[in-house]
Amino acid sequence: MADKLIIVESPAKANTIKKFLGGSTKVVASMGHIRDLPKSKLGVDIENDFEPDYINIRGKGELIKSLKKEAGKAKKVYLATDPDREGEAIAWHLAHILEMNENEQNRVTFNEITKNAVQEAIKKPRTLDKNLIDAQQARRVLDRIVGYQISPLLWKKVRKGLSAGRVQSVAVKLIVDREEEIEKFIPEEYWNIYVNLSDKKTKTIFEAKFIGKNGKKLDLNNEEQVNGILKDIENQKFIVKNVKKGEKKRTPAPPFTTSTMQQEASRKISFTLKKTMSVAQNLYEGVKIDGRGLTRTYNIHENRFNKNF
């Protein structure tokens, strides 16, 4: 009988954590979500405060039996799914399946998969975070309502098999609105005047832009107006009245998010999305380096990748 049972999301993480703890502690994986909305119907009671109707995911029956069996043999069960809203929701569903008290301190989170981080997290368990759980449920319910109610309209009006999403549908609306604005736009003529000036002493050349006349800003709307100004300044001397000096600071680029990582990998090294995520998954699972053991470049808490990978 195991003193402690720790449930994580992925087998790779489970195998790593086992090495850190050992002894009578058992680590198993939930393989992601174990409950979800049914695929055969909307699964959301719109008339009853949008109450979701969760069911066990098809194909996970044996896994659920195994988790219940292991939980029954353990003195203490810890839910160590990822420290984000999806991970919190998975932990909540696990607590329901395993008939655990949601008010007990059985939830542990760690921001990196190291021996010290895991051991410290187990020493400081907490209760489930209802706010994160509600946030995930709201996202899931919105996905379902939008997808199941708009997708059939797409099948009827556009093409069979298309699906509508909570984010994509709004994005399409924004694009349509913007396109309509473009079509209604009435172009207006405008001109700019630039001149290259040089300092007689240093021979330094710099560019100046026409802003206005007689101390007032002036918009240039036609060629006749521009030619008049060019005639006025022809063969004239220019005087620099003010020189403003200052310092500018440039901050380093932030760590990659999943989307920015995909964009940069595509732009700079022509990786497909599938290849990028495959490389990222390998980095997440870890690469063995002589003298250093298993090394990762992924921050679980922030869902960010080190930019130097």
C-alpha positions in Angstrom: 0.0 0.0 0.0 1.3 3.4 -1.0 1.4 6.1 1.7 0.9 8.8 -1.0 -0.7 8.8 -4.4 0.2 11.7 -6.7 -1.8 12.2 -9.9 -0.3 14.2 -12.7 -1.5 14.7 -16.3 1.2 13.1 -18.5 3.2 9.8 -18.2 6.4 11.6 -18.9 5.9 13.9 -15.9 4.9 10.9 -13.8 8.1 9.0 -14.6 10.3 12.0 -13.8 8.5 12.7 -10.5 8.8 9.1 -9.5 12.6 9.4 -9.6 12.5 12.4 -7.2 10.2 10.8 -4.6 10.6 7.1 -4.6 9.8 5.1 -1.4 6.1 4.4 -0.8 4.9 7.3 -3.0 3.2 6.2 -6.2 2.8 8.6 -9.2 0.2 8.0 -12.0 -1.1 10.0 -14.9 -4.7 11.0 -15.7 -3.8 11.4 -19.4 -5.3 14.8 -19.6 -9.1 15.3 -19.0 -11.2 12.4 -17.8 -14.6 14.1 -17.9 -16.1 16.4 -20.6 -19.3 17.6 -22.2 -21.0 14.8 -24.3 -20.4 15.0 -28.0 -23.9 13.8 -29.0 -25.8 16.8 -27.6 -25.2 20.4 -26.5 -24.6 19.3 -22.9 -25.3 22.8 -21.5 -28.6 23.6 -19.8 -29.1 27.1 -21.1 -32.4 27.5 -19.1 -30.8 26.5 -15.8 -27.9 29.0 -15.4 -25.9 27.3 -18.2 -25.3 24.2 -16.1 -22.9 21.8 -17.8 -23.7 18.1 -18.1 -20.3 16.3 -17.7 -19.8 12.6 -18.5 -16.7 10.4 -18.4 -14.8 10.5 -21.6 -15.3 7.5 -23.8 -12.3 5.2 -23.8 -11.1 6.2 -20.3 -13.2 3.6 -18.4 -10.2 1.3 -17.6 -8.0 4.3 -16.6 -10.7 5.6 -14.2 -11.0 2.2 -12.6 -7.3 2.0 -12.2 -7.2 5.5 -10.6 -10.0 4.6 -8.2 -8.2 1.4 -7.2 -4.9 3.2 -6.6 -6.7 6.0 -4.7 -8.4 3.4 -2.5 -5.1 1.9 -1.5 -3.3 5.2 -0.7 -3.4 7.0 2.7 -3.3 10.4 1.0 -4.0 11.4 -2.6 -2.5 14.6 -4.1 -3.8 16.2 -7.3 -0.7 17.6 -9.1 -2.1 18.5 -12.5 -0.7 21.6 -14.3 -1.0 25.0 -12.4 -3.3 26.6 -14.9 -7.1 26.7 -15.4 -7.1 23.5 -17.5 -5.0 21.7 -14.9 -7.2 23.0 -12.0 -10.3 21.8 -13.9 -8.7 18.3 -14.4 -7.9 18.2 -10.7 -11.6 19.1 -9.9 -12.9 16.4 -12.2 -10.5 13.9 -10.6 -11.7 14.9 -7.1 -15.3 14.2 -8.3 -14.4 10.8 -9.9 -12.4 9.7 -6.8 -15.1 11.1 -4.4 -12.6 13.3 -2.7 -13.5 16.2 -0.4 -13.0 19.4 -2.5 -12.4 21.4 0.7 -9.4 19.3 1.8 -5.9 20.4 1.1 -5.0 17.9 -1.6 -4.0 20.1 -4.5 -0.3 20.6 -5.2 1.3 22.7 -7.9 4.9 23.3 -9.0 6.3 25.7 -11.6 9.2 23.5 -12.6 9.9 19.8 -12.5 12.8 19.6 -10.2 13.3 17.5 -7.1 13.3 20.5 -4.8 10.2 22.1 -6.4 8.2 18.9 -6.2 9.1 18.1 -2.6 8.3 21.6 -1.5 5.0 21.6 -3.3 3.9 18.4 -1.5 4.7 20.0 1.8 2.3 22.8 1.1 -0.9 21.4 -0.4 -4.0 23.7 -0.8 -7.6 23.4 -1.6 -8.9 23.5 -5.2 -9.1 27.0 -6.7 -12.8 27.6 -7.5 -12.0 30.7 -9.5 -9.7 28.9 -11.9 -12.2 26.0 -12.2 -15.0 28.5 -13.0 -12.8 30.2 -15.6 -12.2 26.9 -17.4 -15.8 25.9 -17.3 -16.9 29.3 -18.7 -14.5 28.8 -21.6 -15.6 25.3 -22.2 -19.3 26.2 -22.1 -18.8 29.1 -24.5 -16.9 26.8 -26.9 -19.8 24.4 -26.8 -22.6 26.9 -27.2 -20.9 28.8 -30.1 -19.7 25.6 -31.8 -23.0 23.6 -31.6 -25.3 26.5 -32.5 -23.3 28.3 -35.2 -21.6 25.4 -36.9 -24.9 24.0 -38.3 -25.6 27.4 -39.9 -22.2 27.2 -41.6 -23.0 23.7 -42.9 -26.2 25.1 -44.4 -24.9 28.4 -45.8 -21.2 27.7 -46.6 -19.9 24.2 -46.6 -20.5 20.9 -44.7 -17.9 20.0 -42.1 -17.0 23.6 -41.1 -16.9 24.4 -37.4 -17.4 27.7 -35.5 -15.3 28.5 -32.5 -15.6 30.9 -29.5 -12.6 32.9 -30.7 -12.7 32.3 -34.5 -16.3 33.4 -34.9 -15.7 36.8 -33.2 -12.4 37.2 -35.3 -14.4 36.6 -38.5 -16.9 39.2 -37.4 -14.1 41.7 -36.8 -12.6 41.0 -40.2 -15.9 41.4 -42.0 -16.6 44.7 -40.2 -13.1 45.9 -41.1 -13.5 44.9 -44.7 -16.8 46.9 -44.9 -15.0 49.9 -43.5 -12.3 49.6 -46.2 -14.9 49.4 -48.9 -16.6 52.5 -47.6 -13.4 54.5 -47.3 -13.1 57.5 -49.6 -9.4 58.1 -50.4 -7.9 61.5 -50.0 -4.9 62.9 -51.7 -1.9 63.9 -49.5 1.7 64.9 -50.1 4.9 64.9 -48.0 8.0 67.0 -48.6 11.4 65.7 -47.4 14.8 67.4 -47.9 18.3 66.2 -47.3 20.4 68.9 -45.4 24.1 68.9 -44.6 26.2 70.7 -42.0 28.9 72.8 -43.6 31.4 72.1 -40.8 30.9 68.3 -40.2 29.4 67.5 -43.6 26.8 65.4 -41.8 23.7 64.8 -43.9 20.3 64.4 -42.3 16.7 64.3 -43.5 14.1 66.9 -42.6 10.3 66.7 -43.2 8.0 69.7 -43.9 5.6 70.2 -41.1 4.0 73.6 -41.6 4.4 77.3 -42.5 4.7 80.4 -40.3 4.6 78.3 -37.2 1.4 76.5 -38.1 1.0 72.9 -39.1 -0.1 72.6 -42.8 -1.5 69.6 -44.5 -0.5 69.2 -48.2 -3.4 68.0 -50.3 -2.4 68.7 -53.9 0.5 69.1 -56.2 -0.1 72.8 -56.8 0.3 73.5 -53.1 3.5 71.4 -52.9 5.0 73.2 -55.9 4.3 76.6 -54.3 6.2 75.6 -51.1 9.1 74.1 -53.2 9.4 77.4 -55.0 9.5 79.3 -51.7 12.3 77.2 -50.3 14.4 77.0 -53.5 18.0 78.0 -52.9 17.2 79.0 -49.3 19.4 78.4 -46.3 18.0 76.2 -43.5 18.6 76.9 -39.8 18.5 74.3 -37.0 16.8 76.1 -34.2 16.7 73.3 -31.6 18.5 70.0 -30.9 16.9 67.6 -28.5 19.1 64.9 -27.0 18.0 62.0 -24.9 18.5 58.3 -24.0 16.4 55.4 -25.2 16.2 52.0 -23.5 15.4 48.8 -25.2 14.1 45.9 -23.2 14.8 42.3 -24.2 12.0 40.4 -26.0 9.7 38.5 -23.6 9.9 34.7 -23.4 7.9 32.8 -26.0 4.3 32.0 -25.6 3.1 29.0 -27.6 1.7 31.2 -30.4 4.7 33.5 -30.7 7.0 30.5 -30.7 5.1 29.0 -33.6 5.2 32.4 -35.5 9.0 32.8 -35.0 9.7 29.2 -35.9 7.8 29.5 -39.1 9.2 32.9 -40.0 12.9 32.3 -39.2 13.4 28.6 -39.8 10.3 27.6 -41.9 9.0 25.1 -39.3 5.5 23.8 -39.7 3.2 24.1 -36.7 3.4 20.3 -36.2 7.2 20.2 -36.3 7.4 23.2 -33.9 5.1 21.6 -31.4 6.9 18.3 -31.7 10.2 19.9 -30.9 8.6 21.8 -28.0 7.1 18.5 -26.6 10.6 16.9 -26.7 12.0 19.8 -24.8 9.1 19.6 -22.3 9.8 15.9 -21.7 13.5 16.7 -21.3 16.8 16.0 -23.1 19.5 14.0 -21.4 22.8 15.9 -21.2 26.0 14.3 -20.0 26.8 15.5 -16.5 23.6 17.3 -16.1 20.9 14.6 -16.4 17.4 15.5 -17.7 17.2 19.1 -18.7 14.1 21.1 -19.7 13.5 24.6 -21.1 9.7 24.8 -20.4 8.0 26.8 -17.6 4.8 25.0 -16.7 3.3 27.9 -14.7 3.6 30.5 -17.5 3.2 28.2 -20.5 6.3 29.8 -21.9 9.4 28.5 -23.6 12.9 29.8 -23.1 13.8 31.8 -26.3 17.2 30.3 -26.5 16.1 26.7 -27.2 
